[in-house]
């Protein structure tokens, strides 16, 4: 399953000429950096809110069986490549990304844009040290108005009383951007729910890209379980099976 959205992309507010391809059941927008930043700026300036997702290999594998995750990604305003594997997959499918950025490479330019526009940023994570330290990095390194919000023990479906309390804490910061770092699919479903309650904010499901901002700081590296290498291998094998069943796009 694969495809490209062309003219219809304008209905979603994408820049004319922007493309949305599908890797398995996961959409990936293939526009250039300046177009992507321009789209986010228009969402923030219009105070209409929105969601920006950074899907990676895990999303592609999970989306094969998780309908709620598929819908959360399909209805996002932007889906950017969250890992180099998705950049390579797009090339294999005959539709290379216009600008092959992945994961954490999207965040520094977005932080620069936020500083230039004076946007307020909330950083949300289920790990207190990540939320606070990432907000500190954004303040100290990028000069942003950033605060950390801890969102521990959220239900995987991304809704419920605990989610409502976190959204209320976020709302108190009056953010323009909300960078979210939670496990998949909690992150995507949380962003979907939060977008309904924070109509003036753009939520960015940054995941591991956000953790990369603080992974080198003392006390922030997450200890991997002993079975992590086996899980990684199984996930990559499942990802390759998805790609093998995906029809490459015709040459143009």
C-alpha positions, 0 to 999 in steps of 0.5 A: 500500500502506497500513494502520493497526495498531490493537489488534494494536499492543499485542502489540508493546508500544505504548500502547493506541490507538497507530497504525502506518501505512505509507508505501509499504512503510515503517512509521511509528508515529503516537503522541504524544511522551509515549507514545513516550517511555514506550515507550522508558522501558519497554524500557530499564527492563526491560533487554530491549533494542529498536530505534527507527528514524527512517525518511525519504524515502530509506528509503521509496524504498529499501524498494521494492526492498530486502527486508532494509531492509523487514524491519529496519524492520518488526520495529523496536519503534518507527519514528518520522517521520524527516523532515517529508516523512513527516509530510506524506505521512501527512496525504496518506494520510488518517492524520495523525500524532498529534504531527507531530514529525520527525527531530531533533525527537525527540532532545532530549526523549529526551536529557532523559528519559535525563538524568532516568533517569541512562541511559548513552548511546553515540554511534556514527558512521562519522565520528569527529568526529561520534561524539565531538562529538555525545557532547560535546554530549550531555554538555555541553548535556544533562548525559548520561553519553555516549561516542563510538564510531567505526564506520568502513568497516562493510559495507553488510549490517551484519554481519561481523568489523568489525561485531563489533569495533564491537559489542564496543567499544559493550558495554564502555560498558554503554549503556542507549541507543545512538544510531547515525548511519550510511548507509542501509541499513547503519544499520538492518542494523547495529542489527538485528545489534547488538540481538542482542549488546546485549540490554540496550540500546535502539538508536536509528537516528538518522541525519541527526538525530544529525548535526544536533546537531553540524552547526553546529560547526567541521569537522563539516559534511559536504561534499556531492558535486557530484552531490548536487542531482541525487540529491536530485531523483531521490530526491524524484521516486521518493518521489512515485511511491511516494506516488502508488501508495499507497492513501489511508486511508478517512476515519474 
